[in-house]
Every structure is written in C-alpha cells, then in structure tokens.
Amino acid sequence: MIQLPKPFFFEGGSQAVILLHAYASNSNDVRMLGRYLQRQGYTVLGPMFTGHGTGEPADILTKGSPDTWWQDTQQAVQSLRDKHYERICIFGLSLGGIFAMRALEQDSGLLGGGAFSSPIITSQKNNLIPEFVQLAKATYKYQQLDGDAEQQRLNWLTAHLPAQLTQINQFAGTVANGLSQVQQPTFIAQGGQDGLIDAQKAYALRDALTSSQVSFHYYEDAGHVLTVNSAHHQLERDLTAYLKRIFN
C-alpha cells in the first residue's frame, strides 16, 4: 500500500504560519520546516494544492490550475481564521511562493510572509519541464508500471506541461505587477546553486517590493529546495528571527 502525502496542521501557539509547497511536489517538502516552527511555538498549516499528492503526476495538470491553487491558498487562510487564528504569516516554496505573495498583495490582514526559491519574476532560464518529467518517472517506477504505460504517460506530460507552465507564468506576471502593493514586511530566500530557476531573479523580486521591508537571504551554496537541502538549518534560523520581529 503506497502511503500518499497528506496536508498537515501542527498546533502550537496563537500565532500561525501557512506553508505552501512546490509545483511538482506536495506538503512533504515543507513538513520538516513546519515541525521546526511548531517546536518554536507556532501553529503551522501545510495545505495541499489541488491535483498534488495523488500518486498520479498528470492530476496536477488535469485537476489543478493557477486559479484553483489561488482558491486553495485563500481557503487555507480562511480555515485558520475560522479556528480563531488572527495573527497569520504565509510563505511558499517555489510555486507556493507565487501564491503566498499574491495573498500578501490581496489580504492586508496577513501580518507578513514571503517566498523561498520562487519564480515570481519569470525567466526563460529554467529546467522545470525535465525536472517534472524526471520526478514523474520516479513515481511511475515506484508504482512498477510497465515500460509502455510509463512511456505513454511521460509523453503525455511532456506534451501538456508547456501549456500549464505558461498559465503559471501569466499568473506570476500578475503577482509581479502587484508587488509594490505589499505593505507587510516580507521574507525572501534563494539558493545560489538553484538548478531549476534563475537564482539572480531573487534580487529583482527584492527590489520590486518597494513598499515592504524585505528580509533577504541568499544562500550561495544551496540548491532549489531550501526547506530540506544544505541550507535548511540556516533558513529555519533566519525565518525564526523574522517571525519573532513580525509577531512581537
């Protein structure tokens, strides 16, 4: 029986944090950070974007979309408020960072938040399609699909991924155009050895937040998934310092 990932809700104190995951992944890429923040006394919600974590990578394309994931983000914020959490920050890894920043633009009730390794300022320099296909291939191998079935599914993904990535880029463009509206203090983190997106765009993201006090962190030797890679301990410390200032 394959154990599928699940959203998480780690109860801590009265101050709450939402962690949004990446595109080709699920809540597991922010789970370790969530547990760390819970130990620091925060309540942490890690929702799952529609179509993710099902065991079928194609569901991300057939069931998910930027509009759907934006609704998921809004529902996550509302679910905390329904539980009477009023002091909330929101962060996202990669794709999740796009929606976290959109939430900060649209919801002045959020106290802060930010993005880790997030392609909000888009670039032609990315390796998202081969990475997605590689992760899908690993999933199908784990499921022991026969070779023909696996190849058919990979071919379908390769053919359909560009259209969804274009939608994501368009949504990111809308977010990028609204960055000057963000009034809350923000936290931006980027790995210098990011193999998926253009790491240098993190500086453009920082500079576009003209109305926000930005806590900017560039981890020179780290790759894309900052929440679990060589930078994760430093990210945890830096994020905790930021949260203490926000929730003070």
Disulfide bonds with the S-S distance in Angstrom:
none
